[in-house]
């Protein structure tokens, strides 16, 4: 027992050399590894703090406490539906149609900070628009739900 400890959270790569063991000289020592779980509280990653993503009525608005490097939007099948590179501003606003599905929005700042957020594309039918046409505040409530 070598008593080598490797924190796989902080350093996920562990390289070792296994000597042949057993009568056939091809077996792996079944006592080679011990998995130790600690009783630490899992914390939310603070890396995405300072990045805010808002999608409402076909408008995507992203704000960040530092300059945005790139934005990617993927649909639920993993297809890229929108991207913006070298944004280099702390605010990004763009009209984009995200209807009828789940989308992942990935924002990366120029310093490497990353945020990925899942949004549900809202599809409003013509009848819903007609029903709320004379009540703009009700329409706002409908969109916010």
N, CA, C and O atoms as a GROMACS GRO file, in nm:
protein
  580
    1UNK      N    1   0.085  -0.118   0.000
    1UNK     CA    2   0.000   0.000   0.000
    1UNK      C    3   0.088   0.123   0.000
    1UNK      O    4   0.167   0.142   0.093
    2UNK      N    5   0.077   0.207  -0.104
    2UNK     CA    6   0.166   0.322  -0.121
    2UNK      C    7   0.116   0.448  -0.052
    2UNK      O    8   0.193   0.542  -0.033
    3UNK      N    9  -0.008   0.451  -0.015
    3UNK     CA   10  -0.068   0.565   0.054
    3UNK      C   11  -0.058   0.695  -0.028
    3UNK      O   12  -0.035   0.803   0.028
    4UNK      N   13  -0.076   0.684  -0.160
    4UNK     CA   14  -0.079   0.801  -0.246
    4UNK      C   15  -0.223   0.848  -0.255
    4UNK      O   16  -0.314   0.771  -0.286
    5UNK      N   17  -0.243   0.976  -0.226
    5UNK     CA   18  -0.379   1.032  -0.232
    5UNK      C   19  -0.390   1.126  -0.351
    5UNK      O   20  -0.300   1.206  -0.377
    6UNK      N   21  -0.500   1.115  -0.422
    6UNK     CA   22  -0.526   1.200  -0.538
    6UNK      C   23  -0.666   1.257  -0.526
    6UNK      O   24  -0.764   1.183  -0.518
    7UNK      N   25  -0.676   1.390  -0.523
    7UNK     CA   26  -0.806   1.457  -0.519
    7UNK      C   27  -0.855   1.469  -0.663
    7UNK      O   28  -0.808   1.555  -0.738
    8UNK      N   29  -0.949   1.383  -0.703
    8UNK     CA   30  -0.995   1.379  -0.841
    8UNK      C   31  -1.086   1.496  -0.876
    8UNK      O   32  -1.116   1.516  -0.994
    9UNK      N   33  -1.131   1.572  -0.778
    9UNK     CA   34  -1.209   1.692  -0.807
    9UNK      C   35  -1.116   1.803  -0.853
    9UNK      O   36  -1.143   1.871  -0.952
   10UNK      N   37  -1.007   1.821  -0.782
   10UNK     CA   38  -0.912   1.928  -0.816
   10UNK      C   39  -0.820   1.890  -0.931
   10UNK      O   40  -0.781   1.976  -1.010
   11UNK      N   41  -0.785   1.764  -0.940
   11UNK     CA   42  -0.696   1.716  -1.046
   11UNK      C   43  -0.751   1.583  -1.098
   11UNK      O   44  -0.719   1.478  -1.042
   12UNK      N   45  -0.834   1.586  -1.203
   12UNK     CA   46  -0.905   1.466  -1.245
   12UNK      C   47  -0.821   1.362  -1.319
   12UNK      O   48  -0.873   1.256  -1.354
   13UNK      N   49  -0.694   1.389  -1.345
   13UNK     CA   50  -0.610   1.293  -1.416
   13UNK      C   51  -0.513   1.230  -1.318
   13UNK      O   52  -0.440   1.299  -1.247
   14UNK      N   53  -0.514   1.097  -1.315
   14UNK     CA   54  -0.423   1.023  -1.228
   14UNK      C   55  -0.354   0.916  -1.313
   14UNK      O   56  -0.421   0.829  -1.369
   15UNK      N   57  -0.223   0.923  -1.323
   15UNK     CA   58  -0.147   0.829  -1.404
   15UNK      C   59  -0.067   0.737  -1.312
   15UNK      O   60  -0.008   0.781  -1.213
   16UNK      N   61  -0.067   0.609  -1.347
   16UNK     CA   62   0.008   0.513  -1.267
   16UNK      C   63   0.056   0.400  -1.356
   16UNK      O   64   0.010   0.385  -1.470
   17UNK      N   65   0.149   0.320  -1.303
   17UNK     CA   66   0.200   0.202  -1.372
   17UNK      C   67   0.162   0.081  -1.291
   17UNK      O   68   0.189   0.074  -1.171
   18UNK      N   69   0.098  -0.015  -1.355
   18UNK     CA   70   0.055  -0.138  -1.288
   18UNK      C   71   0.148  -0.251  -1.328
   18UNK      O   72   0.162  -0.283  -1.446
   19UNK      N   73   0.212  -0.310  -1.229
   19UNK     CA   74   0.296  -0.426  -1.255
   19UNK      C   75   0.207  -0.549  -1.268
   19UNK      O   76   0.102  -0.560  -1.205
   20UNK      N   77   0.250  -0.639  -1.352
   20UNK     CA   78   0.175  -0.764  -1.369
   20UNK      C   79   0.175  -0.840  -1.238
   20UNK      O   80   0.276  -0.846  -1.167
   21UNK      N   81   0.061  -0.899  -1.206
   21UNK     CA   82   0.052  -0.977  -1.083
   21UNK      C   83  -0.030  -1.102  -1.111
   21UNK      O   84  -0.093  -1.115  -1.216
   22UNK      N   85  -0.030  -1.192  -1.018
   22UNK     CA   86  -0.104  -1.316  -1.034
   22UNK      C   87  -0.022  -1.420  -1.108
   22UNK      O   88   0.087  -1.392  -1.157
   23UNK      N   89  -0.077  -1.540  -1.115
   23UNK     CA   90  -0.006  -1.649  -1.181
   23UNK      C   91   0.009  -1.626  -1.331
   23UNK      O   92   0.109  -1.665  -1.390
   24UNK      N   93  -0.092  -1.561  -1.393
   24UNK     CA   94  -0.085  -1.539  -1.538
   24UNK      C   95  -0.010  -1.410  -1.574
   24UNK      O   96   0.008  -1.381  -1.692
   25UNK      N   97   0.032  -1.335  -1.474
   25UNK     CA   98   0.105  -1.209  -1.492
   25UNK      C   99   0.028  -1.107  -1.578
   25UNK      O  100   0.089  -1.020  -1.640
   26UNK      N  101  -0.105  -1.118  -1.581
   26UNK     CA  102  -0.187  -1.023  -1.655
   26UNK      C  103  -0.300  -0.967  -1.569
   26UNK      O  104  -0.382  -0.890  -1.618
   27UNK      N  105  -0.304  -1.004  -1.446
   27UNK     CA  106  -0.412  -0.960  -1.358
   27UNK      C  107  -0.383  -0.822  -1.302
   27UNK      O  108  -0.268  -0.782  -1.287
   28UNK      N  109  -0.488  -0.749  -1.270
   28UNK     CA  110  -0.477  -0.621  -1.203
   28UNK      C  111  -0.505  -0.645  -1.055
   28UNK      O  112  -0.599  -0.715  -1.019
   29UNK      N  113  -0.424  -0.586  -0.972
   29UNK     CA  114  -0.440  -0.601  -0.828
   29UNK      C  115  -0.573  -0.541  -0.785
   29UNK      O  116  -0.594  -0.420  -0.798
   30UNK      N  117  -0.663  -0.624  -0.734
   30UNK     CA  118  -0.798  -0.576  -0.697
   30UNK      C  119  -0.796  -0.485  -0.575
   30UNK      O  120  -0.896  -0.420  -0.546
   31UNK      N  121  -0.686  -0.479  -0.502
   31UNK     CA  122  -0.674  -0.391  -0.386
   31UNK      C  123  -0.593  -0.265  -0.418
   31UNK      O  124  -0.548  -0.196  -0.327
   32UNK      N  125  -0.575  -0.236  -0.545
   32UNK     CA  126  -0.492  -0.123  -0.587
   32UNK      C  127  -0.552   0.012  -0.546
   32UNK      O  128  -0.479   0.102  -0.504
   33UNK      N  129  -0.683   0.025  -0.557
   33UNK     CA  130  -0.747   0.154  -0.533
   33UNK      C  131  -0.846   0.148  -0.418
   33UNK      O  132  -0.913   0.048  -0.396
   34UNK      N  133  -0.853   0.257  -0.347
   34UNK     CA  134  -0.955   0.276  -0.244
   34UNK      C  135  -1.023   0.408  -0.275
   34UNK      O  136  -0.958   0.511  -0.288
   35UNK      N  137  -1.154   0.404  -0.288
   35UNK     CA  138  -1.230   0.526  -0.314
   35UNK      C  139  -1.280   0.580  -0.181
   35UNK      O  140  -1.353   0.512  -0.108
   36UNK      N  141  -1.240   0.700  -0.150
   36UNK     CA  142  -1.280   0.762  -0.024
   36UNK      C  143  -1.367   0.883  -0.055
   36UNK      O  144  -1.324   0.974  -0.126
   37UNK      N  145  -1.488   0.883  -0.004
   37UNK     CA  146  -1.580   0.994  -0.021
   37UNK      C  147  -1.580   1.077   0.106
   37UNK      O  148  -1.591   1.024   0.216
   38UNK      N  149  -1.568   1.207   0.089
   38UNK     CA  150  -1.570   1.295   0.205
   38UNK      C  151  -1.710   1.346   0.228
   38UNK      O  152  -1.795   1.339   0.139
   39UNK      N  153  -1.734   1.397   0.344
   39UNK     CA  154  -1.866   1.447   0.381
   39UNK      C  155  -1.869   1.599   0.370
   39UNK      O  156  -1.912   1.668   0.463
   40UNK      N  157  -1.824   1.651   0.257
   40UNK     CA  158  -1.825   1.795   0.236
   40UNK      C  159  -1.953   1.836   0.165
   40UNK      O  160  -2.008   1.760   0.086
   41UNK      N  161  -1.998   1.954   0.195
   41UNK     CA  162  -2.117   2.006   0.129
   41UNK      C  163  -2.081   2.048  -0.012
   41UNK      O  164  -1.980   2.115  -0.035
   42UNK      N  165  -2.164   2.007  -0.107
   42UNK     CA  166  -2.142   2.046  -0.246
   42UNK      C  167  -2.190   2.189  -0.263
   42UNK      O  168  -2.304   2.222  -0.230
   43UNK      N  169  -2.102   2.273  -0.316
   43UNK     CA  170  -2.135   2.414  -0.335
   43UNK      C  171  -2.162   2.442  -0.481
   43UNK      O  172  -2.107   2.376  -0.570
   44UNK      N  173  -2.246   2.541  -0.505
   44UNK     CA  174  -2.270   2.589  -0.641
   44UNK      C  175  -2.142   2.655  -0.690
   44UNK      O  176  -2.075   2.728  -0.616
   45UNK      N  177  -2.109   2.630  -0.814
   45UNK     CA  178  -1.991   2.690  -0.873
   45UNK      C  179  -2.011   2.841  -0.885
   45UNK      O  180  -2.108   2.886  -0.946
   46UNK      N  181  -1.920   2.919  -0.829
   46UNK     CA  182  -1.931   3.065  -0.833
   46UNK      C  183  -1.884   3.123  -0.966
   46UNK      O  184  -1.892   3.244  -0.987
   47UNK      N  185  -1.835   3.038  -1.055
   47UNK     CA  186  -1.778   3.089  -1.180
   47UNK      C  187  -1.880   3.163  -1.265
   47UNK      O  188  -1.844   3.255  -1.339
   48UNK      N  189  -2.008   3.124  -1.256
   48UNK     CA  190  -2.107   3.188  -1.341
   48UNK      C  191  -2.173   3.310  -1.278
   48UNK      O  192  -2.258   3.374  -1.340
   49UNK      N  193  -2.135   3.344  -1.155
   49UNK     CA  194  -2.190   3.465  -1.093
   49UNK      C  195  -2.144   3.586  -1.172
   49UNK      O  196  -2.029   3.592  -1.216
   50UNK      N  197  -2.232   3.680  -1.188
   50UNK     CA  198  -2.199   3.800  -1.265
   50UNK      C  199  -2.243   3.792  -1.409
   50UNK      O  200  -2.230   3.890  -1.483
   51UNK      N  201  -2.295   3.677  -1.452
   51UNK     CA  202  -2.348   3.661  -1.587
   51UNK      C  203  -2.498   3.638  -1.575
   51UNK      O  204  -2.541   3.544  -1.507
   52UNK      N  205  -2.578   3.722  -1.639
   52UNK     CA  206  -2.723   3.709  -1.634
   52UNK      C  207  -2.777   3.690  -1.775
   52UNK      O  208  -2.737   3.760  -1.868
   53UNK      N  209  -2.868   3.592  -1.789
   53UNK     CA  210  -2.927   3.560  -1.919
   53UNK      C  211  -3.078   3.577  -1.907
   53UNK      O  212  -3.141   3.520  -1.818
   54UNK      N  213  -3.136   3.654  -1.998
   54UNK     CA  214  -3.280   3.676  -2.000
   54UNK      C  215  -3.330   3.660  -2.142
   54UNK      O  216  -3.276   3.719  -2.235
   55UNK      N  217  -3.435   3.578  -2.159
   55UNK     CA  218  -3.499   3.563  -2.290
   55UNK      C  219  -3.647   3.590  -2.272
   55UNK      O  220  -3.715   3.525  -2.193
   56UNK      N  221  -3.696   3.689  -2.346
   56UNK     CA  222  -3.837   3.726  -2.334
   56UNK      C  223  -3.885   3.784  -2.466
   56UNK      O  224  -3.821   3.872  -2.524
   57UNK      N  225  -3.997   3.735  -2.512
   57UNK     CA  226  -4.062   3.786  -2.634
   57UNK      C  227  -3.967   3.792  -2.754
   57UNK      O  228  -3.970   3.888  -2.831
   58UNK      N  229  -3.884   3.690  -2.769
   58UNK     CA  230  -3.795   3.684  -2.884
   58UNK      C  231  -3.667   3.764  -2.871
   58UNK      O  232  -3.589   3.771  -2.966
   59UNK      N  233  -3.644   3.825  -2.756
   59UNK     CA  234  -3.523   3.906  -2.734
   59UNK      C  235  -3.435   3.837  -2.631
   59UNK      O  236  -3.479   3.807  -2.520
   60UNK      N  237  -3.311   3.813  -2.668
   60UNK     CA  238  -3.212   3.756  -2.577
   60UNK      C  239  -3.126   3.871  -2.525
   60UNK      O  240  -3.068   3.946  -2.602
   61UNK      N  241  -3.120   3.883  -2.393
   61UNK     CA  242  -3.036   3.986  -2.332
   61UNK      C  243  -2.942   3.919  -2.233
   61UNK      O  244  -2.985   3.847  -2.142
   62UNK      N  245  -2.814   3.945  -2.251
   62UNK     CA  246  -2.712   3.889  -2.163
   62UNK      C  247  -2.630   4.004  -2.109
   62UNK      O  248  -2.583   4.090  -2.183
   63UNK      N  249  -2.613   4.005  -1.977
   63UNK     CA  250  -2.527   4.104  -1.914
   63UNK      C  251  -2.422   4.031  -1.832
   63UNK      O  252  -2.446   3.922  -1.781
   64UNK      N  253  -2.307   4.093  -1.820
   64UNK     CA  254  -2.196   4.031  -1.749
   64UNK      C  255  -2.116   4.139  -1.678
   64UNK      O  256  -2.113   4.254  -1.721
   65UNK      N  257  -2.051   4.100  -1.569
   65UNK     CA  258  -1.966   4.196  -1.498
   65UNK      C  259  -1.830   4.213  -1.566
   65UNK      O  260  -1.750   4.296  -1.524
   66UNK      N  261  -1.805   4.134  -1.672
   66UNK     CA  262  -1.684   4.152  -1.753
   66UNK      C  263  -1.720   4.127  -1.899
   66UNK      O  264  -1.828   4.076  -1.928
   67UNK      N  265  -1.632   4.161  -1.990
   67UNK     CA  266  -1.662   4.150  -2.133
   67UNK      C  267  -1.693   4.008  -2.175
   67UNK      O  268  -1.626   3.913  -2.134
   68UNK      N  269  -1.795   3.995  -2.259
   68UNK     CA  270  -1.839   3.865  -2.309
   68UNK      C  271  -1.752   3.828  -2.429
   68UNK      O  272  -1.730   3.910  -2.518
   69UNK      N  273  -1.704   3.705  -2.429
   69UNK     CA  274  -1.622   3.657  -2.539
   69UNK      C  275  -1.705   3.589  -2.647
   69UNK      O  276  -1.691   3.622  -2.765
   70UNK      N  277  -1.791   3.495  -2.607
   70UNK     CA  278  -1.868   3.419  -2.705
   70UNK      C  279  -2.000   3.373  -2.644
   70UNK      O  280  -2.012   3.354  -2.523
   71UNK      N  281  -2.098   3.356  -2.733
   71UNK     CA  282  -2.231   3.308  -2.694
   71UNK      C  283  -2.270   3.198  -2.792
   71UNK      O  284  -2.255   3.213  -2.913
   72UNK      N  285  -2.320   3.087  -2.738
   72UNK     CA  286  -2.368   2.976  -2.821
   72UNK      C  287  -2.506   2.936  -2.771
   72UNK      O  288  -2.529   2.928  -2.650
   73UNK      N  289  -2.597   2.910  -2.864
   73UNK     CA  290  -2.730   2.860  -2.829
   73UNK      C  291  -2.751   2.728  -2.902
   73UNK      O  292  -2.736   2.721  -3.024
   74UNK      N  293  -2.786   2.624  -2.825
   74UNK     CA  294  -2.809   2.491  -2.880
   74UNK      C  295  -2.953   2.450  -2.855
   74UNK      O  296  -3.010   2.482  -2.750
   75UNK      N  297  -3.012   2.376  -2.951
   75UNK     CA  298  -3.145   2.322  -2.927
   75UNK      C  299  -3.131   2.190  -2.851
   75UNK      O  300  -3.020   2.147  -2.818
   76UNK      N  301  -3.245   2.126  -2.824
   76UNK     CA  302  -3.243   2.005  -2.740
   76UNK      C  303  -3.177   1.886  -2.810
   76UNK      O  304  -3.149   1.785  -2.746
   77UNK      N  305  -3.153   1.897  -2.940
   77UNK     CA  306  -3.085   1.789  -3.013
   77UNK      C  307  -2.936   1.819  -3.033
   77UNK      O  308  -2.867   1.748  -3.105
   78UNK      N  309  -2.890   1.926  -2.970
   78UNK     CA  310  -2.748   1.960  -2.976
   78UNK      C  311  -2.707   2.041  -3.096
   78UNK      O  312  -2.588   2.063  -3.118
   79UNK      N  313  -2.803   2.086  -3.176
   79UNK     CA  314  -2.770   2.168  -3.293
   79UNK      C  315  -2.746   2.312  -3.252
   79UNK      O  316  -2.819   2.368  -3.170
   80UNK      N  317  -2.645   2.372  -3.310
   80UNK     CA  318  -2.615   2.513  -3.285
   80UNK      C  319  -2.716   2.596  -3.363
   80UNK      O  320  -2.724   2.586  -3.485
   81UNK      N  321  -2.794   2.679  -3.292
   81UNK     CA  322  -2.896   2.761  -3.358
   81UNK      C  323  -2.856   2.909  -3.364
   81UNK      O  324  -2.914   2.985  -3.442
   82UNK      N  325  -2.760   2.950  -3.285
   82UNK     CA  326  -2.712   3.088  -3.288
   82UNK      C  327  -2.576   3.094  -3.220
   82UNK      O  328  -2.551   3.023  -3.122
   83UNK      N  329  -2.490   3.179  -3.272
   83UNK     CA  330  -2.361   3.201  -3.206
   83UNK      C  331  -2.317   3.344  -3.231
   83UNK      O  332  -2.351   3.405  -3.332
   84UNK      N  333  -2.241   3.396  -3.138
   84UNK     CA  334  -2.181   3.528  -3.150
   84UNK      C  335  -2.040   3.519  -3.093
   84UNK      O  336  -2.021   3.472  -2.981
   85UNK      N  337  -1.944   3.564  -3.170
   85UNK     CA  338  -1.803   3.558  -3.128
   85UNK      C  339  -1.747   3.698  -3.112
   85UNK      O  340  -1.795   3.792  -3.175
   86UNK      N  341  -1.647   3.711  -3.029
   86UNK     CA  342  -1.578   3.840  -3.007
   86UNK      C  343  -1.676   3.952  -2.977
   86UNK      O  344  -1.667   4.061  -3.035
   87UNK      N  345  -1.769   3.926  -2.887
   87UNK     CA  346  -1.869   4.026  -2.850
   87UNK      C  347  -1.798   4.147  -2.788
   87UNK      O  348  -1.822   4.261  -2.828
   88UNK      N  349  -1.712   4.121  -2.692
   88UNK     CA  350  -1.625   4.220  -2.628
   88UNK      C  351  -1.698   4.339  -2.565
   88UNK      O  352  -1.644   4.449  -2.557
   89UNK      N  353  -1.821   4.316  -2.521
   89UNK     CA  354  -1.898   4.414  -2.444
   89UNK      C  355  -1.954   4.343  -2.322
   89UNK      O  356  -1.957   4.220  -2.317
   90UNK      N  357  -1.999   4.419  -2.222
   90UNK     CA  358  -2.058   4.359  -2.102
   90UNK      C  359  -2.208   4.335  -2.120
   90UNK      O  360  -2.271   4.277  -2.032
   91UNK      N  361  -2.264   4.380  -2.231
   91UNK     CA  362  -2.407   4.358  -2.257
   91UNK      C  363  -2.426   4.316  -2.402
   91UNK      O  364  -2.364   4.371  -2.494
   92UNK      N  365  -2.515   4.217  -2.422
   92UNK     CA  366  -2.546   4.167  -2.556
   92UNK      C  367  -2.696   4.153  -2.567
   92UNK      O  368  -2.759   4.087  -2.485
   93UNK      N  369  -2.755   4.216  -2.669
   93UNK     CA  370  -2.899   4.205  -2.694
   93UNK      C  371  -2.916   4.166  -2.840
   93UNK      O  372  -2.856   4.225  -2.929
   94UNK      N  373  -3.002   4.063  -2.862
   94UNK     CA  374  -3.020   4.013  -2.998
   94UNK      C  375  -3.159   3.951  -3.011
   94UNK      O  376  -3.205   3.881  -2.921
   95UNK      N  377  -3.225   3.978  -3.124
   95UNK     CA  378  -3.354   3.914  -3.152
   95UNK      C  379  -3.324   3.774  -3.206
   95UNK      O  380  -3.252   3.759  -3.306
   96UNK      N  381  -3.378   3.673  -3.141
   96UNK     CA  382  -3.356   3.536  -3.184
   96UNK      C  383  -3.483   3.456  -3.156
   96UNK      O  384  -3.545   3.472  -3.050
   97UNK      N  385  -3.522   3.371  -3.249
   97UNK     CA  386  -3.644   3.293  -3.234
   97UNK      C  387  -3.612   3.159  -3.167
   97UNK      O  388  -3.546   3.074  -3.226
   98UNK      N  389  -3.659   3.144  -3.046
   98UNK     CA  390  -3.640   3.019  -2.971
   98UNK      C  391  -3.778   2.968  -2.933
   98UNK      O  392  -3.819   2.978  -2.817
   99UNK      N  393  -3.849   2.913  -3.030
   99UNK     CA  394  -3.986   2.869  -3.005
   99UNK      C  395  -3.995   2.718  -2.994
   99UNK      O  396  -3.924   2.644  -3.062
  100UNK      N  397  -4.085   2.676  -2.906
  100UNK     CA  398  -4.125   2.537  -2.900
  100UNK      C  399  -4.018   2.438  -2.861
  100UNK      O  400  -4.006   2.334  -2.926
  101UNK      N  401  -3.942   2.464  -2.761
  101UNK     CA  402  -3.846   2.366  -2.718
  101UNK      C  403  -3.758   2.414  -2.605
  101UNK      O  404  -3.772   2.526  -2.555
  102UNK      N  405  -3.667   2.327  -2.567
  102UNK     CA  406  -3.570   2.357  -2.464
  102UNK      C  407  -3.439   2.395  -2.534
  102UNK      O  408  -3.398   2.329  -2.630
  103UNK      N  409  -3.375   2.500  -2.485
  103UNK     CA  410  -3.251   2.547  -2.544
  103UNK      C  411  -3.146   2.566  -2.434
  103UNK      O  412  -3.179   2.600  -2.321
  104UNK      N  413  -3.021   2.544  -2.470
  104UNK     CA  414  -2.909   2.572  -2.380
  104UNK      C  415  -2.835   2.694  -2.432
  104UNK      O  416  -2.796   2.700  -2.549
  105UNK      N  417  -2.817   2.792  -2.345
  105UNK     CA  418  -2.741   2.911  -2.380
  105UNK      C  419  -2.610   2.906  -2.303
  105UNK      O  420  -2.608   2.897  -2.181
  106UNK      N  421  -2.501   2.912  -2.377
  106UNK     CA  422  -2.367   2.906  -2.318
  106UNK      C  423  -2.300   3.042  -2.340
  106UNK      O  424  -2.287   3.089  -2.453
  107UNK      N  425  -2.257   3.103  -2.231
  107UNK     CA  426  -2.190   3.233  -2.237
  107UNK      C  427  -2.052   3.217  -2.175
  107UNK      O  428  -2.037   3.166  -2.064
  108UNK      N  429  -1.951   3.263  -2.249
  108UNK     CA  430  -1.814   3.259  -2.198
  108UNK      C  431  -1.756   3.400  -2.206
  108UNK      O  432  -1.762   3.466  -2.310
  109UNK      N  433  -1.700   3.445  -2.093
  109UNK     CA  434  -1.637   3.577  -2.092
  109UNK      C  435  -1.496   3.567  -2.149
  109UNK      O  436  -1.444   3.457  -2.170
  110UNK      N  437  -1.435   3.681  -2.174
  110UNK     CA  438  -1.299   3.678  -2.231
  110UNK      C  439  -1.196   3.624  -2.132
  110UNK      O  440  -1.088   3.581  -2.172
  111UNK      N  441  -1.230   3.626  -2.002
  111UNK     CA  442  -1.138   3.569  -1.903
  111UNK      C  443  -1.160   3.419  -1.882
  111UNK      O  444  -1.086   3.356  -1.807
  112UNK      N  445  -1.264   3.362  -1.948
  112UNK     CA  446  -1.289   3.219  -1.937
  112UNK      C  447  -1.403   3.181  -1.846
  112UNK      O  448  -1.435   3.062  -1.835
  113UNK      N  449  -1.466   3.277  -1.780
  113UNK     CA  450  -1.581   3.247  -1.695
  113UNK      C  451  -1.693   3.193  -1.783
  113UNK      O  452  -1.717   3.244  -1.892
  114UNK      N  453  -1.761   3.088  -1.736
  114UNK     CA  454  -1.860   3.019  -1.818
  114UNK      C  455  -1.993   3.007  -1.745
  114UNK      O  456  -1.996   2.978  -1.626
  115UNK      N  457  -2.101   3.031  -1.817
  115UNK     CA  458  -2.235   3.005  -1.764
  115UNK      C  459  -2.315   2.936  -1.872
  115UNK      O  460  -2.314   2.977  -1.988
  116UNK      N  461  -2.384   2.828  -1.832
  116UNK     CA  462  -2.475   2.757  -1.921
  116UNK      C  463  -2.611   2.758  -1.854
  116UNK      O  464  -2.625   2.718  -1.739
  117UNK      N  465  -2.710   2.803  -1.928
  117UNK     CA  466  -2.845   2.811  -1.871
  117UNK      C  467  -2.944   2.746  -1.967
  117UNK      O  468  -2.936   2.764  -2.088
  118UNK      N  469  -3.037   2.673  -1.910
  118UNK     CA  470  -3.143   2.609  -1.988
  118UNK      C  471  -3.263   2.702  -1.990
  118UNK      O  472  -3.303   2.754  -1.886
  119UNK      N  473  -3.320   2.723  -2.108
  119UNK     CA  474  -3.442   2.803  -2.116
  119UNK      C  475  -3.546   2.727  -2.197
  119UNK      O  476  -3.514   2.642  -2.279
  120UNK      N  477  -3.670   2.760  -2.170
  120UNK     CA  478  -3.782   2.702  -2.242
  120UNK      C  479  -3.831   2.805  -2.341
  120UNK      O  480  -3.883   2.909  -2.301
  121UNK      N  481  -3.816   2.779  -2.471
  121UNK     CA  482  -3.862   2.871  -2.574
  121UNK      C  483  -4.014   2.880  -2.569
  121UNK      O  484  -4.082   2.778  -2.575
  122UNK      N  485  -4.065   2.999  -2.558
  122UNK     CA  486  -4.209   3.020  -2.545
  122UNK      C  487  -4.270   3.037  -2.683
  122UNK      O  488  -4.228   3.124  -2.760
  123UNK      N  489  -4.369   2.955  -2.713
  123UNK     CA  490  -4.440   2.966  -2.840
  123UNK      C  491  -4.580   3.016  -2.812
  123UNK      O  492  -4.661   2.946  -2.752
  124UNK      N  493  -4.609   3.138  -2.856
  124UNK     CA  494  -4.741   3.197  -2.834
  124UNK      C  495  -4.820   3.186  -2.964
  124UNK      O  496  -4.774   3.232  -3.068
  125UNK      N  497  -4.937   3.127  -2.957
  125UNK     CA  498  -5.019   3.112  -3.076
  125UNK      C  499  -5.094   3.240  -3.106
  125UNK      O  500  -5.103   3.328  -3.022
  126UNK      N  501  -5.147   3.249  -3.228
  126UNK     CA  502  -5.222   3.367  -3.270
  126UNK      C  503  -5.344   3.388  -3.181
  126UNK      O  504  -5.378   3.501  -3.149
  127UNK      N  505  -5.410   3.278  -3.142
  127UNK     CA  506  -5.528   3.293  -3.056
  127UNK      C  507  -5.490   3.351  -2.920
  127UNK      O  508  -5.566   3.429  -2.863
  128UNK      N  509  -5.374   3.315  -2.869
  128UNK     CA  510  -5.331   3.370  -2.740
  128UNK      C  511  -5.302   3.519  -2.755
  128UNK      O  512  -5.332   3.597  -2.664
  129UNK      N  513  -5.244   3.558  -2.867
  129UNK     CA  514  -5.217   3.701  -2.889
  129UNK      C  515  -5.347   3.779  -2.902
  129UNK      O  516  -5.358   3.890  -2.850
  130UNK      N  517  -5.445   3.722  -2.971
  130UNK     CA  518  -5.574   3.788  -2.988
  130UNK      C  519  -5.645   3.802  -2.855
  130UNK      O  520  -5.702   3.907  -2.826
  131UNK      N  521  -5.640   3.699  -2.776
  131UNK     CA  522  -5.710   3.699  -2.647
  131UNK      C  523  -5.656   3.808  -2.556
  131UNK      O  524  -5.731   3.866  -2.477
  132UNK      N  525  -5.526   3.836  -2.564
  132UNK     CA  526  -5.465   3.934  -2.475
  132UNK      C  527  -5.441   4.069  -2.542
  132UNK      O  528  -5.381   4.159  -2.482
  133UNK      N  529  -5.486   4.086  -2.666
  133UNK     CA  530  -5.450   4.206  -2.742
  133UNK      C  531  -5.496   4.335  -2.677
  133UNK      O  532  -5.429   4.437  -2.691
  134UNK      N  533  -5.608   4.334  -2.606
  134UNK     CA  534  -5.655   4.458  -2.546
  134UNK      C  535  -5.608   4.473  -2.401
  134UNK      O  536  -5.643   4.571  -2.335
  135UNK      N  537  -5.530   4.379  -2.352
  135UNK     CA  538  -5.484   4.383  -2.214
  135UNK      C  539  -5.332   4.365  -2.209
  135UNK      O  540  -5.284   4.255  -2.180
  136UNK      N  541  -5.257   4.470  -2.237
  136UNK     CA  542  -5.111   4.454  -2.241
  136UNK      C  543  -5.051   4.406  -2.110
  136UNK      O  544  -4.952   4.332  -2.112
  137UNK      N  545  -5.108   4.445  -1.996
  137UNK     CA  546  -5.051   4.398  -1.870
  137UNK      C  547  -5.077   4.250  -1.852
  137UNK      O  548  -4.994   4.179  -1.796
  138UNK      N  549  -5.192   4.200  -1.900
  138UNK     CA  550  -5.219   4.057  -1.894
  138UNK      C  551  -5.122   3.980  -1.984
  138UNK      O  552  -5.079   3.870  -1.949
  139UNK      N  553  -5.088   4.036  -2.097
  139UNK     CA  554  -4.992   3.972  -2.187
  139UNK      C  555  -4.857   3.961  -2.119
  139UNK      O  556  -4.790   3.858  -2.130
  140UNK      N  557  -4.816   4.066  -2.050
  140UNK     CA  558  -4.689   4.060  -1.975
  140UNK      C  559  -4.694   3.950  -1.871
  140UNK      O  560  -4.596   3.877  -1.854
  141UNK      N  561  -4.807   3.936  -1.801
  141UNK     CA  562  -4.821   3.829  -1.701
  141UNK      C  563  -4.817   3.693  -1.768
  141UNK      O  564  -4.759   3.599  -1.714
  142UNK      N  565  -4.877   3.681  -1.886
  142UNK     CA  566  -4.877   3.554  -1.959
  142UNK      C  567  -4.735   3.515  -1.999
  142UNK      O  568  -4.697   3.399  -1.985
  143UNK      N  569  -4.658   3.610  -2.047
  143UNK     CA  570  -4.520   3.582  -2.090
  143UNK      C  571  -4.432   3.545  -1.972
  143UNK      O  572  -4.342   3.462  -1.986
  144UNK      N  573  -4.457   3.605  -1.857
  144UNK     CA  574  -4.372   3.580  -1.740
  144UNK      C  575  -4.399   3.447  -1.674
  144UNK      O  576  -4.320   3.404  -1.590
  145UNK      N  577  -4.508   3.380  -1.709
  145UNK     CA  578  -4.540   3.252  -1.645
  145UNK      C  579  -4.463   3.140  -1.706
  145UNK      O  580  -4.478   3.025  -1.664
   0.00000   0.00000   0.00000
